[in-house]
Amino acid sequence: MKIKPMFDRIVIKAVETQEKTASGLYLTASSQEKPQVAEVIAVGPGGTIDGKEVVMQVKVGDKILYNKYAGSDFKLDDEEVTILKQSDVLAIIE
């Protein structure tokens, strides 16, 4: 399925987190924090939002850091994705 976000929204897929600590302990899924690093898989067109021109700074394929509690989680083709606003992106990882 193809997804096209609206306005200044982006669709991201979380990058896998480590299940093992540096000391060798394995973490259960419930003890792992929500990852804050993700890959952008779709980008909205931007445009005028609330009277301000929004130019999209991220592009498909970018790795980003995003606000921990940002966005809404969805299941798309058996894959977990998050849709959030571009303003929730803290940085692009190069």
Buried (B, 14 or more C-beta within 10 A) or exposed (E): EEEEBEBBBBBBBBEEEEEEEEEEEEEEEEEEEEBBBBBBBBBBEBEEBEEEEBEBEBEEEBBBBBEEEBBEEEEBEEEEBBBBBBEBBEEEEE
